[in-house]
Amino acid sequence: EAALNYYRYAPDWPGLLDWATARTGLADPLSRLSRTDLESAFASFGRALDRAAGELSLRLVKQDPASAARIIRSAPPRARAMLRSLAGGR
């Protein structure tokens, strides 16, 4: 559930700034980091999140399908889309 909640950060500029603010604790992340650095870090974060959330979700679906369904229903839309693509579009 916690991993899927990270999908609330959208890959657009406002989402990137929200993510960077949360990760760095800086009120203005651009005061220390460039936009290019933030975009690169967010892309790396996104790839790692997809891997980790996908693996955790697959394990949970096998162990507790009812809990998995509940968690997935309450996940942000981007998380549900990632899980659908992982399941082959189902």
N, C-alpha and C positions, 0 to 999 in steps of 0.2 A: 504494500500500500504506500509506504514512504517513497519507494523508488518511483512508482507511477506518478506521485504528486509532483515530482520534478518536471514533468511534462507541462506544467502550467507556464513555464517559461517558454515563450514563443521565440522562434528564430528571427523575428523582426527586430528593428532597432529598439523600440520600447521594452520588449521582452528581454533583449540582450542586456540593456542597462539595469533592468530589475534583477536579472540573474547576477550580473557583476556586482551590484550593490550588496546583494545577499551574500555572495561568496567572499567579497573582500572586506565588508564592513565599512567601506568608504561611502560617504554621502555622495561623492562625485568620483566614480572610478576613473573617469577621463583625466582627472588631475594627476594620476600616476601611470596610467596605461593608455596606449593608443587604441583607436578603434580597431585597427588591424589586429593588434594583440588580443583584444576582447573577442573579436570574431573568430580568430584561430582557436582560442581557448574554449569558446563555446562549441565550436565544431568538434573538438576532441572530447569535450564533456558529453556531447550528444551521442557520439559513437560509443563511448564507454557506457553511457546510460542505456542505450538500446541493447547492448550485449547483456548487461547485468539484469535489467528489468525483464528481458526476454527469458533468460535462464531461470530467474526466480519465478516468473509466471508459469513457465512450463512445469517446474517442480510442484508448484502449488496446485495446478490443475490436476496433476496425477495424484497428489496426496489428499486434497480436500476440494473437490470440484465445486461444492456449494459455496465455500468461502471465496474461491477464486472468482466465481460468477458475481458474487456480491461486490468484491473489490473492483473488478473490471467495470461493472455498471457505474460505480461511483468515481471512476478515474477520469481525468481530464480527456477531452476529445482526442488530442494528439496521442495520448497513451493508448487509447482504444484503437486508433488507426494503426499504430505500430504493432499492436498485438494481432489485429486482423491480418496485416501483411505477413506477420510471422506464421500465422495459421493458414497461409495460402489464400487469403481473401475471404475466408468463411465468416 
